[in-house]
Each structure stands twice: as C-alpha cells, then as structure tokens.
Amino acid sequence: INIYDSKFTQAGAHDWNSTNVAASNGGVANIYSGEFGSANYGLYIFNSGATINVYGGSFDANTVLKADKSVTSHDSVINVYGGDFTGKISIASGAVLNIESGTFAESGLTLEQFKAFVADGSTVTENNGVFTVTK
C-alpha cells in the first residue's frame, strides 16, 4: 500500500488494534507524507513480519514505531528515510529499524540506544532530548 498526504487520527488505546498503520504477513506499506496521530501505536509491524518504509510525514503516538520479532519467514523491518516522530520506539530483538533521516522526540531511548538504529552514512545529533538524523 502507498499512502500520500493523508490524515489518520486514532483515539483510545485498545492494544494492538489501536494503530495508524500496521503491516503483517509479508506486506509492505510505503508512507510518503501525511499527519498521523494515535493514542496508542503509530506504525506497527506484527509478529508475522512485514516492511514499512517512511519517506516523510508527521507522526505522534504513545509508541510511534513498534516492530515485533517475526515468527515467520518474513522479516520485520521499518526503514525511515524522513519524517518527524514523537513517541516511544519499541523494536524487538530480531526486528530491524533503519533510520537514514528524520527527527525523533520522546523516544524513551538514550542517545547510545538510539544510535543502534541509525543507518551507516547517517549521523545523529541530540538537542534537549530530540534526536535529529541526517544523511
């Protein structure tokens, strides 16, 4: 699925059903722009594995990026090529978060923890707890 210039608002927290964009079972979601707000999850890959590619947009959620470890032959991968993110980051061992650029606030991570997700060739800086990644 390709998402362009859309607005998604999700209210209330009802476990894994409360998400702006979810992918599973080998699916691919490409997000190019838009505004995404959730009381629970912004972008979520379930344990059957999938890929979410983010090229831009504004994302605000309790947990803005979440990926479960895949229990199938499909990997769980989130690639971030740009965008503004506010909320926690929760990536299970065995899942992949690859960040080339973007801004990240309220991630719940230290700079050292966050650096593990920054792509080779990109750099991260921190200002008042906000991480900015540039390529």
C-alpha positions, 0 to 999 in steps of 0.5 A: 500500500502507498499512502500520500498526504493523508490524515489518520487520527486514532483515539483510545488505546485498545492494544494492538488494534489501536494503530495508524498503520500496521503491516503483517504477513509479508506486506509492505506499506510505503508512507510518503507524507501525511499527519498521523496521530494515535493514542496508542501505536503509530506504525506497527509491524506484527509478529508475522513480519512485514516492511514499512518504509517512511519517506516523510510525514508527521507522526505522534503516538504513545509508541510511534514505531513498534516492530515485533520479532517475526515468527515467520519467514518474513522479516520485520523491518521499518526503514525511515528515510524522513519524517518527524516522530514523537513517541516511544520506539519499541523494536524487538530483538530480531526486528530491524529499524533503519533510520537514514533521516528524520527527527525523533522526540520522546523516544524513551531511548538514550542517545547510545540506544538510539544510535543502534538504529541509525543507518551507516552514512547517517549521523545523529545529533541530540538537542534537549532530548530530540534526536535529529538524523541526517544523511 
